[in-house]
């Protein structure tokens, strides 16, 4: 058993026991598209395309249904496509954030059956009580960090994620040391980004051993930020 490598005019081709292994720019792993440059552009494009396709199907099938039915259909069949594993890939570039939010804005028009160019979507979203998907992704990251910290999942904190024992101005009295970063890709990855969020959540919101209470408190903080 061995791996050999040879260079072609197009790409590098590896072989494992005589079978070719090609270098690719991106691949899908457990439903998440991972790019060689660690950008989430392609993943965001894929999930938005999938979600818009499902939304189009709902418009055709449930177009004459009540607001409540359409609302439930969106939250059940469309929104999960935009949020699957979002604590891993939560984008930081405004372009991708807007692209995902645009799907929810189309969904609001679908619920109210209002596609007029003169209508404003923001009041529709607010009347439905939908949080922005950006806020929901931040909550997903904070919730996962809470589960890891409280030992609710079988994941251990990495060695460089440790409590800050020195006096801190952070509202949370149990802040973590901010992980040192050298580029935006790492800065906005799970641990560095979530630690920044966690350190600003008041202690009374995080020092509780009840997941539902934490999520409610954390969402209130995220909304107000």
N, C-alpha and C positions, 0 to 999 in steps of 0.2 A: 504494500500500500504506500503510495507516495503522491506528492503534488509536484507537477512540473509546470513551467511557465514559458511561453514563447510569445514574441511580439509580432503582431501582424500589422498591415498598413492601416487597419481600421481600429483595432482595439487589442488589449491584451487578452489572450485566451489561456486559461488554466485548465489542467486536466487532473482528474482524480481517478486513479485506476483506469486510465484510458478514456474516461468520459469527460467531455468538455464542460468547463465552467466559465461563463462569460462575465466580464465586468459590465455592470449596467448603471445607469444614472439614478435609478430609483427602483424600489421593490416594495411590495405590500407584505407587511408582517402583522398577523393578528388583526387585520382590518385597517391598519394604519399605514399610509404610504410614507416610506422613509427615503429621503433623497440623499445622494452622496455628499451634497454640500450642506446638509442638515437644515435646509429650508423647508418650510411647511406650505409653500405655494401650491405645489402639486396636490398635496393632500386636501387642502382647502378647496381647490378647484374640483376635485373628485367628489367630496361630500356635498358640495353645493349643487353640483350637477345631479347627483343622486336624489338629493332632497327636493330639488325643483321638479324633477321627473315625477316623484311621488305626489308632490303638491298638484301638478297638472292632472294626474289621475284622479285625485280627490275632487278637483274642480269639475271633471266630467261626470264622475259617479255620484257625488254628493252635492252637486250645485244647487239643488232645490231644497236642501235640508235646513234646519234651524241653525241659529248661531251656536247654540250649545253643542249640537252634533258636530259641526265643523270645527269648533274649538277643540273638542275632545279628539277628533281625528288628527288635527295638526299636532297636538301634544303627544299623541300616542304613536303616530306613524311617520311624522316628518322630523320633529325636533330631536328625537333620539339619534337620527342619522347625523345631525349636526353636533352632537355632544358625546358620541361614543369615544371613550378614552381621552376626553378633552384635557384632563389634568396632565397628560403627557405632551400634547402638541399645542396647547393654548398659544395662539400667535400673538406677537407683539407689534407687528407692522399694521398700521392703520388700514392699509389697502385690504389686507385679509380680514381684519375685524369688520370693516364695512361690507365686504362681500358676503360674509356669513349673516350679518344683521339684515341685509337686503332680502334674504330668503324669508325671515320672519316678518318683514314688512309686507312682502307679497302675501304671506299667509293671513295677515290682518285684513288686507283688502279682500281676500277670498272669504273670510268669515263674514264680513259685512257686505259682501257682494258689491263693493264700491271700487270701481276702477277709474273713476274720473280723475283727470289730470289736475283738477282744481281742488281735490280733496287732500287733506293732510293726514298722513298715516300715523304720526306720533300720538294723537288723541285716541286713535283706534287701538293701538297697542296698550295705552294706559288704561282704557276702559275695560280691556280684556284682563287686566291684571298681570300681564306678562312682563317678567323682568328681562332686561337686555341679555342676550346670550353671552356677552362679554362678562357681565356680572355673574352669570351662572357658571361660567368656566372658572372664574376666580374662586367661587364658592366650592366648586369641585376640587380645586387644588388645595384649598384650605381644609376641606373635609378629609381628604386623603392624608394630609400631613397630620391632622388631629388623630386619625386612626393609627398611623404609624407611631406617633408620640405616645399615645395611650396604650399601645400594645394590642389594638383590636384586629390587626392584620399581621400576617407572618412576614413582615418586612422590617428590617433593622435600619436605623439611621446610619448613614455612612460615617466613617471616622472624622471627616472634616465638618460635620454638623454637630455642634456641641453648644451647651447652654453658656450664655455670657455671664460670668460670675462677677464682672466688674459693674460698678454703678452705671446705669443707662438712662437716657431720657425717653426711652420707649415706653408707651402706655402700658404694655404688657410687662408685668414684673418678673416674668420668666422668659426673657428674650433669648434668642439664639445668636451666636456670632454670625455676622454676615459672611458668606463664603466669598473669597476673593475671586474676581473674574477679570478676564482680559479682553473679552469681546462680547457683543450683544447676544450672539447665539447661546453662549453659556450663561450670560447674565439673566436671560429670560427663560432658562430651562427650569425644571421643576423646583429643585431645592433652593437655589439663590432667589428665585422670584417669590416662592411661597414663604420663605423666611422673612423677607421684607414685608409681606402682607401680615404674617403672624405677629411680628414684633410690634405692629401698630394696632393690633386688636386689643382692647382693654382686657386686663387679667380676668375680670368677672365674666367675660364672654368665653374664655378658653379654659379656665380652671374648673371644669365641670366634667363629670363622668357620665354624661348623657348625650348621645350623638344628636338626637333630634333637637335638644335645647341648644347645643353648640351651633348647629346649622342655622337655626332661627336667629340666634344672636349674631352670628358671623354675617348672615345675609343682611341684617339690619345695618351693620357697620359698613359693609361693602356698598350698599345703596346710598349711604350718607357721605361716602368718601368723595 
